[in-house]
Amino acid sequence: AVKVLTTLRNHWKKTTFGVCLLSWGGNWLYGRHCDNLLRRAACQEAQAFGNQLIPSSMPLKKATVFLNPAACKGKARNLFEKNAAPILHLSGLDVTVVKTDYEGQAKKLLELMENTDLIIIAGGDGTVQEVLQELADANVNLLSSCVQAVFSKIPIGFIPLGKTCTLSHTLYPESTNQVQHITNATLAILKGEMVPLDVLQIKGEKEQPVFAVTGLRWGSYRDAGVKVSKYWYLGPLKTKAAHFFSTFKEWPQKHQAALMYLGPTERPPEEPEEKPSRPPLYMRLYRRLWLYWSSPPKEIPQEVTPEDWEELKLSTIELSIATRNRQLDLTRTEDFMDICIEADTVSKGQFVNRGSQKMRDPHTCPEGSQCIQASRCILQLPEGTEGSFGIDNEEYEAMPVEVKLLPRKLRFFCDPRMREQMLHAAVQ
């Protein structure tokens, strides 16, 4: 033993390196073991759904999975196959996987919509928007029916595999373990609890509409946030570095625009999910004949009330238009989106510090900002305006746009605990 200790002391550099290597290896193996235990527990829970008896006349539920293999720096496919796919297959679902890694899939997506009971989007924020956009681009004439009829009826599941997964904060509890986060999201789809989410329809003068479930950002914080990855070599300081070097541009950075908006709209009552049974054929024929022979009622002209538009000239360091999906209130009586106009009188130090907060929560509205609740707005930009919008973390050319709120147009599966928290918070 003395000889061993003497050898270790004489070769302390190698000893230190070996201890560090063994510690790292042991921690890695322990992490792999814990992940396997999480997967096993999730598969056992999914097996309980698969063992449920169903009548022989009832077909299996069909699930269409839209998987983006490029998400999470190309790791999404492996993450899905190891953590989510076994749970879905054990649950008894008839699963069809569609990879969204090439353009021109819109027609195929619409064909699949006719024969599916639920949609599962596996990826990040960009994948959610891509699926919405491809369905919209498939046929402009069917745009409204595509969004309102198809997506309003077919429930949607979201498996967070991307680098940015904003929806997961609303739908699932926070988790530092990626495997646990993915398995919890997949099991939530099987449990069947759902929440309605709003959608923003963003339309330029000539472009086709773009749909967003999070929101639109335009300003200096967004521009600096896009460049954070360029300073990867600075490690934890890369965020502050990107915002610090951004201040070397013309300062203060002001974005001029004109904004017109309409206030919140009253939320209509919930429609019953189960429609009344169709009456017999003879009753339908009788009603049609009665309507045909009866005299048409006199139409009473209705006065059309003009829309009460508010107009505002703004100068801001950043403008954001966001849905209320992050602060979901299932009992609210009005539908609106949040417009945040941040003051342009920000010092360079405040800009750098606030930039780190914006990276964690892009649509946070700091003190001193002007907050507006609107159901519809028109953003007019001066001619020659350069730069880009960030729409659900995807980049689009900045241009005059009309943003319209489509309230409760998507039904997403969520963790039952999150739904209970929303209802409990609403009661308080």
Secondary structure, DSSP 4 states (H G I P E B T S, - for coil): -HHHHHHHHHTHHHHHHHHHHHHHHHHHHHHHHHHHHHHHHHHHHHHHHHTS---TTSPPPEEEEEE-TTHHHHTHHHHIIIIIHHHHHHTT-EEEEEE--SS--HHHHHHHHTT-SEEEEEE-HHHHHHHHHHHHHH-GGGHHIIIIIIIHHS-EEEEE-SS--THHHHHS---S-HHHHHHHHHHHHHH--EEEEEEEEEEESSSPPEEESSEEEEEHHHHHHHTGGGGGGGGGGHHHHHHHHHTTSSSS--EEEEEEEE--EEPPPPPPSSPPPPPPHHHHHHHHHHHHHSPPPPPPP-PPPPP--EEEEEEESEEEEE-SSTT--TT-SEE-EEEEE--S---HHHHHHHHHHHHH-TT---TT-EEEEESEEEEE--TT---EEEETTEEEE---EEEEEEEEEEEEE--HHHHHHHHHHHH-
